Amino acid sequence: MGFRDTTSMKRIIILGALLLVTSPFAVAGPQRPIDQGTTFLGAQYARLTFSSDRLITSATPSMITLRGGVFVLDYIAVEARYGTGIENESALAPDGELVNTKVQHFGSTYMTAHAPIGSRSSFYIFGGFSEFKARFERPDSTLNKSEFSGSYGAGFQINFSRAAGLNIEYNRFLEKQGHRLYGFSIGTQLYF
């Protein structure tokens, strides 16, 4: 995937966000399921941008993430996420060699705070810690790299009922020792 594919994905996410925010469903309907004691499970598709001062210039792999959590207070949740790569990306190393990059796994724990908009939607921010492992394959060698770092982001969710909703978000997964991983994701969640 190149620059053109990444730009297209960003446009789709931005258009989706605008449609969600301006939708009449975002402000009307039943009470939000973001009350104390509500548990949730969800899945997200993320398009990532990974760069490293030492390993590669920039790569855009994809990842699927499962998430689950509980609202410990009204509008405040604790959640855990686990993701794995679904698409490899080739990128150039600083020495000009082609490197195949793949997310092996991603795990995180977050505290999430929601700001309601209407009765069905909310903006939210989250922060916590994450562990990221990637595989870098060159013609002459292979490197598995793991990093543990603080992680944060923001998103928007719209709930179509008390049982289900959609979300889009931006996440700064990793920024440590010259490695940077960030991305946009779109997903769904179920409430119990």
N, C-alpha and C positions, 0 to 999 in steps of 0.2 A: 504494500500500500504506500502511496506517495502523498505528497502535499495536497494534491487535488482530492483524494479520498478523505483525508483528514478534514479539509475545508468543507466538503459535502456533509460529513457527519456533524460538524459543528453547526452548520446551517439547519440541518434537520432538528437538532436538539433545541436551538434557539427558536425556530418556528413552532415546535411543539410546546415550548414554555409559554410563548405568547398566546397560543391557542388555549392552553390550560388556564392562564391567568385571566383572559378576557371572556372565558366561557361563562354563561349564566349558571352552569352547574357549580362553579367555583364559589359562588356566594349564596346559593339557595339550597334548601334541603335539610335533611336530618342532622342532628348534632354530630360533631366530629368524634371519631373513636380514639381520641387522644387523652383519655381520662385515666386517672390512677387505677392501676390493676389491669389495664388492657395489655394483652400480649400480642405479638405480631411475628409473622414469618414472611419473607419476601425473596425476590430474585432480581438481579440487575445485570444489564449488559453494559460494559464500560469500554470506551475507546481511550487508550492511554497514550501519553507521550513520555518516553523515557530518554534521558540524556545523561551522559557521564563524561566528566573531564578526561578520564583515563581510558574508558572502555569503548564507547561509541559516540558518534556525534549526535544522532537522534534517531529513535525508532518509535513506531506507533503500533504496538501489539494490542490485541483485544483480550478481554477477560470477562468471565461470568462469575458473579458473586452471589452467594446465599447469605441472608441476614436474618437475625432473630433477636427479639428483645422484649422488654416490658416497660410500661410507663410506671415509674416509681412515684411520681407525683403528676398532677394534671399538667400537661404540656412538657414534662421532663421524662426522657426515657434513657435506659441503659441498653446497649445492644452489642452484639458480636457479629462479625462478618468473616466469611472465608471465601476466597476466590481462587480460580485457576485459569491459566491462559487457554484460549481456544484458537488463537491464530498467531503464527510466527511472523516476524518482520525482519527483513534484512536491512542492515545499516552499515555505514562506513566507520571503521576504527580510525583514531587519529593518525595511524601510520598508512592509511589508504586501503587496508585489507577489508574485505566484505565479511561482516559478522552476522550470523543468524541469531536473533534474540527471541526468547520465549519466557513468559511469566510461568514459573512452576507453581507457586502458590503465594497467596496473600492472606494474612489473618490480622484482625484488628478488634479492639474494644473501644467503644465510644460512649460519651455522654451527649445526648441530643436535646436541644431546647427549641420548642415550637412557638411561633407567633401566629395565632389564628387570623385568618382573613375570611370573613363571612362565616358560614357554618359548616362548610365542606372542605376548606383548603387552609393551608398554612405554609409559611416560609419557615425554614429551620436552619440552625447552625449546629455543627457537631465538632467534637475534638476528642482526642484520645491517643492511643499508641497503636502502632502497626508493625508487623514483621513481613518483609517482602523477600522472596527468593526468585532469582532469574537464572536462566542458562544462556551462556554466550558461546556460540560455536564458530570457530575459525577453521580454515582448511588445515592448519597445523596444530590446533589445540582446542580444548573445551574448558570453560570456566563456569562453575556454579557459584553465584554470589548471593549472600544473605545480608540484609541490613534490618536493624530495629530502630524505629524513629517515631517522633511525634507526628501526628496526622490530623488534618482538620479540613472542613469544607462547609458548604451551604447548599440548600436545595429548596425545592417547592414540591408540595404534594397536594393532590386532589383526591378526595374520597367519594366514590360513586355510591356507596352505601355504608352502613356500619360494619360491613364485613370485608370490603375490598377498596383498594385505591391504587393510584399511579404516582410515581415520583420521577423527578429529574434532578440531578445534582452535579456539582463540581467538587472534586476531592483532590487535595494536595496529599497524596499518599506518603511521600518520602522526600526528604531533602536533607542529605547527610553525606559528608566526606566527598563532595563533588558529584554525588548521584542525585538526580531529580526525577520524580515520577508523579505525574498529575493527569487528570482526565475528567471527562464528562460521562455520566451514566444515565440510563433510563431504566425504570423498573416498575415492579408491581409489588404490593403487599396485601396480606390477608390478616384480619384482626380476629382475635378470639376472646 
